Amino acid sequence: MNAKKVYMVLAYPNKEGFCYAAFESLKKGLEAAGHEIRISDLYQENFNPVLVFNENKLRRNLQHDPEVQAYREAILWAEHLVFVFPIWWSGMPAILKGFIDRVFAKGFAYEYAGSSKMTGLLKNKTAWIVNMQDAPGIVRFLPFIIHDYGWVLKKQILRSCGFKKVQHFSIFSMLSSTPEKRSQWLKKLYGLGRKL
């Protein structure tokens, strides 16, 4: 198994919560497999999710924004990205959406060929999306209800930006889960990290 360069992005504010425990289990599995890891804990770093462009900060120049340069460098460095976050109100936390808005800028993550055809610039990278939610597992079979639930990041963002393979792992029914069930999930995430 070849060691990979892995960039993990965590969007969760509570170090005592299950989402953080899930992130730690996955990280330990990746470390045990010998992968090189860089981490962005967006809440811990007080990442500013607010996208600004105006007459002094042109939208066409956002790919050069020095405030998010380190995040762009981490993405370019990585072969594999891992996003860990809860599903709130059917979507990703606002801080992660702001991360996408500011970091995955035109000219860095994608370009347009002509007036409307989008071309991804982040080629030959893979990603995992790991999230947890209180909704029951039945929602995965109801596509007419799901407008996001992590799928927007997978299909409309990462794939559009050139990622060749994106896997989505969801943990459902968090609210009604038992300590035993949570322990099983953490073991599975550790194993997932070991298998990359």
MIFIBA-505770 format. One record per residue (C-alpha): residue number from 1; z, y, x. Coordinates in Angstrom, 2 decimals. Each point is the difference from the previous one (the first is absolute). Layout:
(site NUM, (Z, Y, X))
...
//
This chain:
(site 1, (0.00, 0.00, 0.00))
(site 2, (-1.06, 3.34, 1.48))
(site 3, (2.48, 2.86, -0.09))
(site 4, (-1.18, 2.93, -2.08))
(site 5, (0.76, 3.71, -0.08))
(site 6, (1.74, 0.55, -3.33))
(site 7, (0.82, 3.34, -1.61))
(site 8, (2.59, -0.20, -2.77))
(site 9, (0.39, 2.80, -2.54))
(site 10, (3.16, -0.05, -2.13))
(site 11, (0.36, 2.23, -3.06))
(site 12, (3.51, -0.62, -1.29))
(site 13, (3.07, 2.26, 0.28))
(site 14, (2.96, -2.40, -0.22))
(site 15, (0.99, -2.18, 2.96))
(site 16, (2.31, -1.98, -2.30))
(site 17, (-2.77, -0.95, -2.44))
(site 18, (-2.09, -3.14, -0.23))
(site 19, (-3.23, 1.72, 0.99))
(site 20, (1.53, 0.92, 3.34))
(site 21, (1.28, -3.56, 0.45))
(site 22, (-3.52, -1.26, -0.75))
(site 23, (-1.43, 2.34, 2.63))
(site 24, (2.56, -1.22, 2.57))
(site 25, (-0.71, -3.69, -0.71))
(site 26, (-3.71, 0.51, 0.37))
(site 27, (0.50, 2.00, 3.22))
(site 28, (2.21, -2.73, 1.47))
(site 29, (-2.64, -2.60, -0.79))
(site 30, (-2.68, 2.08, 1.70))
(site 31, (2.25, 0.54, 3.02))
(site 32, (0.77, -3.73, 0.21))
(site 33, (-3.75, -0.67, 0.11))
(site 34, (-0.34, 2.35, 2.97))
(site 35, (-1.93, 2.82, -1.65))
(site 36, (0.29, 3.56, 1.32))
(site 37, (1.37, 2.26, -2.74))
(site 38, (0.09, 3.70, -0.74))
(site 39, (1.88, 1.29, -3.03))
(site 40, (-0.11, 3.06, -2.23))
(site 41, (2.97, 0.22, -2.35))
(site 42, (-1.28, 2.90, -2.12))
(site 43, (3.30, 0.96, -1.65))
(site 44, (1.99, -0.34, 3.23))
(site 45, (-2.54, 2.21, 1.78))
(site 46, (0.02, 2.56, -2.84))
(site 47, (-3.76, -0.26, -0.27))
(site 48, (-1.40, 2.99, -1.87))
(site 49, (-2.33, -1.41, -2.70))
(site 50, (-1.33, 3.37, -1.14))
(site 51, (-3.70, 0.46, 0.76))
(site 52, (-0.93, 3.61, 0.69))
(site 53, (-3.43, 1.50, 0.53))
(site 54, (-0.98, 3.63, -0.37))
(site 55, (-1.92, 2.76, 1.78))
(site 56, (2.11, -0.56, 3.14))
(site 57, (0.09, -3.79, -0.17))
(site 58, (-3.42, -1.24, -1.05))
(site 59, (-0.33, -3.35, -1.74))
(site 60, (-2.93, -1.02, 2.20))
(site 61, (2.32, 0.26, 3.03))
(site 62, (2.88, -2.11, -1.32))
(site 63, (-0.89, -2.90, 2.30))
(site 64, (1.21, 2.23, 2.86))
(site 65, (3.32, 1.01, -1.61))
(site 66, (2.51, -0.16, 2.89))
(site 67, (2.92, -0.68, -2.37))
(site 68, (-1.32, -3.51, -0.72))
(site 69, (-1.70, -0.70, 3.32))
(site 70, (2.57, -2.66, 0.99))
(site 71, (-0.64, -1.92, -3.23))
(site 72, (-3.77, 0.05, 0.55))
(site 73, (0.51, -1.23, 3.56))
(site 74, (2.19, -2.87, -1.23))
(site 75, (-2.70, -1.04, -2.49))
(site 76, (-2.70, 0.08, 2.67))
(site 77, (2.25, -1.99, 2.35))
(site 78, (0.75, -2.70, -2.57))
(site 79, (-2.03, -3.10, -0.76))
(site 80, (2.10, -0.79, -3.06))
(site 81, (1.86, 2.36, -2.35))
(site 82, (2.90, -0.91, -2.27))
(site 83, (1.06, 2.19, -2.93))
(site 84, (3.38, -0.78, -1.58))
(site 85, (1.05, 1.92, -3.11))
(site 86, (1.39, -0.37, -3.53))
(site 87, (-2.08, 0.54, -3.12))
(site 88, (1.35, 2.98, -1.92))
(site 89, (-1.61, 1.15, -3.26))
(site 90, (-2.85, -2.49, 0.61))
(site 91, (-0.89, 1.42, 3.42))
(site 92, (1.00, 0.69, 3.57))
(site 93, (2.79, 2.49, 0.81))
(site 94, (-1.20, 3.61, 0.26))
(site 95, (0.83, 0.13, 3.71))
(site 96, (-2.46, -2.82, 0.68))
(site 97, (-2.70, 1.60, -2.16))
(site 98, (0.51, 3.18, 2.03))
(site 99, (-0.28, -2.03, 3.21))
(site 100, (-3.37, -1.31, -1.18))
(site 101, (-1.14, 3.47, -1.09))
(site 102, (0.89, 1.62, 3.33))
(site 103, (-0.70, -2.76, 2.53))
(site 104, (-3.03, -1.81, -1.47))
(site 105, (-2.12, 3.14, 0.20))
(site 106, (-3.77, 0.31, -0.11))
(site 107, (-1.38, -0.18, 3.51))
(site 108, (2.82, -2.34, 1.04))
(site 109, (0.22, -2.77, -2.60))
(site 110, (-3.34, 0.45, -1.76))
(site 111, (-3.18, 2.02, -0.08))
(site 112, (-2.69, 0.67, -2.52))
(site 113, (-3.58, -1.14, 0.60))
(site 114, (-2.00, 2.47, -2.04))
(site 115, (1.73, 1.67, -2.90))
(site 116, (2.02, -2.88, -1.49))
(site 117, (-0.17, -3.31, 1.92))
(site 118, (3.33, -0.61, 1.71))
(site 119, (0.06, -1.72, 3.40))
(site 120, (3.25, -1.34, 1.44))
(site 121, (0.76, 0.92, 3.61))
(site 122, (3.02, -2.28, 0.56))
(site 123, (-1.98, -3.15, 0.75))
(site 124, (1.20, -3.44, 1.07))
(site 125, (3.57, 0.53, -1.17))
(site 126, (1.99, -2.15, -2.40))
(site 127, (3.00, 0.87, -2.17))
(site 128, (2.78, -1.36, -2.14))
(site 129, (1.47, 1.78, -2.97))
(site 130, (3.50, -1.21, -0.88))
(site 131, (1.73, 1.41, -3.04))
(site 132, (2.70, -0.80, -2.47))
(site 133, (0.51, 1.06, -3.58))
(site 134, (2.17, -0.51, -3.04))
(site 135, (-2.98, -0.91, -2.20))
(site 136, (-0.36, -3.70, -0.92))
(site 137, (-2.64, -2.12, 1.70))
(site 138, (-2.11, -0.11, -3.17))
(site 139, (-1.35, 3.47, 0.80))
(site 140, (-2.16, -1.43, 2.79))
(site 141, (-2.09, -1.71, -2.69))
(site 142, (-0.43, 3.13, -2.10))
(site 143, (-2.60, 2.10, 1.86))
(site 144, (-0.48, 2.28, -3.02))
(site 145, (3.64, 1.11, 0.46))
(site 146, (0.08, 0.25, 3.77))
(site 147, (-1.45, 3.25, 1.28))
(site 148, (1.65, -0.19, 3.42))
(site 149, (2.83, -2.43, 0.78))
(site 150, (-1.19, 0.13, 3.63))
(site 151, (-3.62, -0.74, -0.79))
(site 152, (-1.16, 3.59, 0.55))
(site 153, (1.15, -0.15, 3.62))
(site 154, (-1.76, -3.33, 0.49))
(site 155, (-3.29, 0.50, -1.79))
(site 156, (-0.65, 3.73, -0.19))
(site 157, (1.56, 1.20, 3.25))
(site 158, (0.18, -2.60, 2.76))
(site 159, (-3.20, -1.84, -0.91))
(site 160, (-1.85, 3.32, -0.38))
(site 161, (1.22, 1.02, 3.46))
(site 162, (-1.53, -3.08, 1.62))
(site 163, (2.85, -2.52, 0.14))
(site 164, (-1.63, -3.42, 0.06))
(site 165, (2.82, -1.99, -1.59))
(site 166, (2.96, 1.21, -2.08))
(site 167, (2.57, -2.37, -1.48))
(site 168, (2.41, 1.08, -2.72))
(site 169, (3.40, -1.67, -0.41))
(site 170, (2.09, 0.96, -3.04))
(site 171, (3.55, -0.93, -0.93))
(site 172, (0.64, 0.34, -3.73))
(site 173, (3.06, 0.05, -2.28))
(site 174, (2.32, 1.55, 2.57))
(site 175, (2.43, 1.24, -2.64))
(site 176, (0.75, -3.50, -1.30))
(site 177, (-0.15, -1.81, 3.35))
(site 178, (2.96, -1.94, 1.36))
(site 179, (1.41, 0.21, 3.55))
(site 180, (-1.43, -3.48, 0.62))
(site 181, (-3.46, 1.08, -1.11))
(site 182, (0.13, 3.09, 2.20))
(site 183, (1.02, -2.13, 2.96))
(site 184, (-3.02, -2.24, -0.62))
(site 185, (-2.30, 3.02, -0.07))
(site 186, (1.39, 1.27, 3.30))
(site 187, (-0.59, -3.39, 1.63))
(site 188, (-3.58, 0.00, -1.28))
(site 189, (-0.62, 3.46, 1.44))
(site 190, (1.41, -1.08, 3.36))
(site 191, (-2.33, -2.99, -0.09))
(site 192, (-2.91, 2.24, -0.93))
(site 193, (0.65, 2.10, 3.09))
(site 194, (0.14, -3.12, 2.17))
(site 195, (-3.43, -1.12, -1.25))
(site 196, (-2.01, 3.15, 0.73))
//
